[in-house]
Amino acid sequence: MTQPTSFASGLQPERTALAWRRTTLSLLLGSVVSFRLLTPAIGAWSALVGSIGLLVTGIVWVLAGRRQRRAVAAVDGSAELPGGGLLFFLCISTALAAAVGVIYVVRSI
């Protein structure tokens, strides 16, 4: 008697990888737009904010690729599921970006 498989092994990690790609694209777009929009409000600091955003985008891109490879290995049963470090890093980055957004709004008034 054969044992049925509960799901196709590559679909869930692939959907997750696509979601991380969209997240990375959003980070990239936000970083590039910050160069233009933040200049009137915070001046030359906008270059620093945009550069940090590009750095965060690169880090998320690399870590998301690593996470996707670990997730595929976990579905195959050869590794453990990835932890939440990338999510924590993204949450902290988002909180810092929100703080810059608040500064932008307050300085624009």
Secondary structure, 3 states (H helix, E strand, C coil): CCCCCCCCCCHHHHHHHHHHHHHHHHHHHHHHHHHHHCHHHHCCHHHHHHHHHHHHHHHHHHHHHHHHHHHHHHHHCCCCCCCCHHHHHHHHHHHHHHHHHHHHHHHHC
